[in-house]
Amino acid sequence: YVMKNQTTIDEFILLGFSYGMQIQTLLYLVFLVTYMVTITENAIIIFVVKRNHHLQKPMYYFLGNLSFLEIWYVSVTLPRLLFGFWSQNKTISFSSCMTQLYFFISLMCTECVLLAVMAYDRYLAVCHPLRYPAIMTHKLCFQLSILSWTGGFSISLVKVSFISRLTFCGPQVINHFFCDISPVLNLSCTDMSLAETVDFALALVILLVPLLIIIFSYCCILSTILSMPSTQGRRKAFSTCTSHFTVVIIFFSATLFMYARPRRIHPFNLNKIVSIFYAVFTPALNPLIYCLRNKEVKEVLRKII
């Protein structure tokens, strides 16, 4: 890590949310409750899907995968953020920062692919109902979930390997509550054009390819629903897709804003606000959206309660 006339750094300072004591306490309580609610909600969904034979369907298998992912997604950033509210030590080592960045981006990329897989599942269920059981077998479900996880973690490995090779020589302050790509890249004192280009290109691939699959799937779904003769049939088909479609809109609108744009455009306080939305509140909202919009899940939960 040595450069001419510059001292390289091997740790960063995560600013987090530096406000007065009252606001700090309020934010701590909000994030703590959100974290506990997110873990509980997603754990309940995994338990319900696993234990109930009515929910042994591909749609709920992928929902269980998504809930498992959301638990780890919030656990990558929130425990450290909560610890930071009361700790005087705001530093994070270079290796810890890269590890946090790797797992956060991996889980985000995995969610992109998983949401596309769920859209494909809904497309088959609505557009090819008679062939659906023969196509969407247990084996294919397993293969698609493995594809989501390995794809997400592999793409993130390439992104982070390029970023970790950069030299950082101060200022060492990251104006964020976790190690995210944009704030970390902007601390580099070496030419980061290659890392930036690789990151931007892979961000477009991992966001746009799943998004195109989702758009294609929903165009076919909408066309099929509109051609159905009965109103009841249209309503039933539409109700199986609305929760997933809502989650897709929330997730992709935030992530496209954050990651599919040049790194130079970075109003950091806006970044922090948008990051809170997709890194903290979205994982808490997703189980509610799926449960409130899904009759089968609501029925099973009502029986359990």
Sequence and secondary structure as in RCSB ss.txt:
>XXXX:A:sequence
YVMKNQTTIDEFILLGFSYGMQIQTLLYLVFLVTYMVTITENAIIIFVVKRNHHLQKPMYYFLGNLSFLEIWYVS
VTLPRLLFGFWSQNKTISFSSCMTQLYFFISLMCTECVLLAVMAYDRYLAVCHPLRYPAIMTHKLCFQLSILSWT
GGFSISLVKVSFISRLTFCGPQVINHFFCDISPVLNLSCTDMSLAETVDFALALVILLVPLLIIIFSYCCILSTI
LSMPSTQGRRKAFSTCTSHFTVVIIFFSATLFMYARPRRIHPFNLNKIVSIFYAVFTPALNPLIYCLRNKEVKEV
LRKII
>XXXX:A:secstr
  BTTB   SEEEE      HHHHHHHHHHHHHHHHHHHHHHHHHHHHHHH GGG SHHHHHHHHHHHHHHHHHH
HHHHHHHHHHH S  EEEHHHHHHHHHHHHHHHHHHHHHHHHHHHHHHHHHH TTTHHHHS HHHHHHHHHHHHH
HHHHHHHHHHHHHHTS B S  EE SSS  HHHHHTTB S  HHHHHHHHHHHHHHHHHHHHHHHHHHHHHHHHH
HT S HHHHHHHHHHHHHHHHHHHHHHHHHHHHHSS TT   HHHHHHHHHIIIIIHHHHHHHHHHHS HHHHHH
HHHH 
